[in-house]
Amino acid sequence: MPNKEDILDLYFMDARCKLIDIAAFLDRLDRHEGNTDFRYEGFNQALNAMQNPGAVPRAQAVLEALSDHSEEPIPKATIQGAFGAPRLEINN
């Protein structure tokens, strides 16, 4: 069974690359004008969930932050795909 150092040896560079991609994405948003939408808020909630997962695994906390927990189906789909984050009411 691998130990923590083995996991770091195997996955650190990949995780580092993804973290830099996320930082670049956020920098790109900061450099441009205009309002954000529910996806930005969902993304920030997922980042917070990753850092403060509580009693659940981090991956589960992030997935739950980005999941639509509504139980009532919508009458008709407006697109054929997902948004990647639940629609939230935000004030911008």
Residue pairs with C-beta under 8 A, 6 or more apart in sequence:
2 10
22 47
29 36
29 40
35 92
36 90
36 92
37 90
37 92
38 83
38 85
38 86
38 87
38 88
38 89
38 90
39 83
39 84
39 85
40 90
41 85
41 88
41 90
42 65
42 66
42 84
42 85
42 86
42 88
43 66
43 85
45 65
45 66
46 62
46 65
46 66
46 85
48 65
49 58
49 61
49 62
49 64
49 65
50 58
50 61
50 62
52 61
53 60
53 61
54 61
56 64
66 84
66 85
66 86
67 86
68 86
68 87
69 86
70 86
